[in-house]
């Protein structure tokens, strides 16, 4: 309906500002839900992370529903949560946790298909030893979950057949690993695509591990 939404992290909360006049004016930030930043780096790895939100509106004619997803830190590690607004961003439900025991979840993507199906995907890390990092210490896999309009979230499905090792990557200065930042989901009625970093064909470098 032409409503524009910008979601961002502000202090201990995820917030959204809304424009209903083509961007000429915007609301004050509206609180979506609380956030505890995931660890930077995630234990067992050494790449930068963040808990930035992803927002998507239901594109069906007449719909006033909007979804926001983000990674938040819990006692069990990073988890992907989703909050829902049914009044174009003015009020939000309590966040629902969608990821689980797959590992330390991070870098989610979110979209809503033309038929109202919600598609959510993310990456999760498991570590041999969370107190260190280096070649062979961590494995990253990709997961997805869907929710039909008006229904509940389905159980997460693993998308990757081969895990990735973040130690195959490095920043330009070699001081940290690097695992991208901005994962994205694009959805149509028949399917969805998750664009993410994958390093299954890479090989670790002990010299870089030692330098880091």
N, C-alpha and C positions, 0 to 999 in steps of 0.2 A: 504493500500500500504506500510505498515511498518513505516509510519510517527508516531512519538510519540509526545504527547503534555503534558505539565505540566502547569496548570493555578494556579495563586495565587494572593493574594492581596498585592499591593505594594504602600504604601502611599495612595493617593486619587484615585487610579486606580486599576482595575482588569487587569492583564497582563498574557501573555502566552509565554513560551519559547518552541522552536520546535527543534526536532532532526529528520533528514532525513537519518541518517546513523547508525541506531540501537543504538543510545545513545552515540556514540563516541564523538560527538560534538553537541553543542546546540547554538541556536541563542541568541542574547541579548533579554531581555524581550520586547515583543511587546504589546503595549497598546490595550486592548479590549474595555474598556469603563470606565467611571467614577463611583465611588462608594462613598456613604456616609454611614458609618457603622450604622446598626440598633442599637437602644438603648439597653444597657446592664445594667440592665434588661429591658425587654419590660414593659411599664407602665401597672400596674395591676397584674404583676407576679414578680418572683424573681429568675428565673433561668438564667444561663449564655447564651449569644448568640454571634453570629459572622456573618459576611457577606461573608464568604469564597465562592468561585465560584465552580461550577460543570461544567465539560467540557465533550463533547461526539462528536465523529466523525460519519458521515454517512458511514456505512460499505459497501455500494453497490460498486461493481467494477467500477473503473473509477471516483468515486465521489471525489470531493475536498472540500466538505462542512463540516464545523465544527460549533458546537453550544456551547455557554457558558451561563449559568444562574447564577444569584445571587440575594440576597436580598439587597435592598438599601433603605435608609430612605427618605421619602418624607413628605410634610406637612400633608398628610393624614395618615402617619404611614409607616410601612414596606411594600414594594411591591416587587414582583418577576419580574425581567426583563431578557430578553434573547437577546444576540447579535449573529450575524451570520457572518461567514467567508466563502467565496466561493473559496478561493485560498489557502487552507491548512494553515490558520492561519496568513497569511501575512498582511491582511487588514480585518477590521471588520465593520459591519453595526452599525448604531446608535442603542442603546438598545431599545427593544420594551417591554412595560409593559404588563404582562399577567395576574397577579392577580389584584384584585380590591376591591370592597366593602365587601369582605368576612371577613375582619378583618386585624389585624397587621400580615403580612405574614413573614415567616421565615423558615429556614432549608429546602431548596428545594432539589429535586433529579431530574436527567435528564438522558435520554438515547435515542438512535435512534435504531429503529427496523431494521431488515435486509431489509425490503422493503422501508426504508427511512422515515417512520412515526416517528415524534418526540414526545416523551412522557415526560411531565413535571408534577411534583406533589410537594406539599408543605403543610405546616401547617399554620393556621391562628388563632390568639388569639383575643377574645373580652373580655372586662372587665366591670364589674359593676361600679367600681370606679378605675380609672387609677392612683390615688394618693396613693393607698395602695395595699396590697396583703394579701392572706390568704385563708382559706377554703371557697369555694363558690364564690370567687370574680372574677375568670377568667375561661373561657371555651376555649378549643382548639379543632378545627376540621381540617379535612384533605380534600384537594381539588386537582383536577388534570385537565389538559388541554392537548389537542393533536393538532398536526399540520401535515397534510399530506404533502408530498414532493412537494414544489412549491406552497403550499396553505397558507392560513391565520390560525391563532390560533383560535380554537373553544372556545366557552364560557366555563369558568370553571365549573366543576361538583363536587358536594360535595360527598365525599366517605364515610364519617363516619355517622352512624345513631345515635350514642350516643356521646356526647361531653366528653372530658377529662378535669379534673381539675388538673392543675400543682401543686396544694398544696398537692396532695397525694404523692409527691416525696420529696426527700431531698438529699443533698450531704452527704458524710460520716461524715462531721463535723457538720451537721444540720444547718449550717449558711445560706444556700441558698437552694431553690428548685433545682431540677435537671431534665432536660428533654432531655437527650441524646445530640448528636451533629451532627451525620452523617447520614442523611437520604439518601436512595439510591433507584433508579429506575432501574429495569431490564426489558428489552423489547424483545419480539419475535413478529413475524408477527401477531399472533392471539390474543395476550393480553400483558399486562405488569403488573409488581408487584411493589408496593411501600412499602419499608421497613421503618417503622417509630415507634416512641414511642407512646404508647396508654395507658392511665391510667383510662379507664372507670370503671374498677372493683375496683379501689382503694378508700380509704376513707381518708379524711383530718384528721389531728391531731391538735386540738387547742393548746396542749402543745408545739408542734414543731412550730406552727405559732407564739406563744408568744416568744419562744426562738429566732427565726429568727429576 
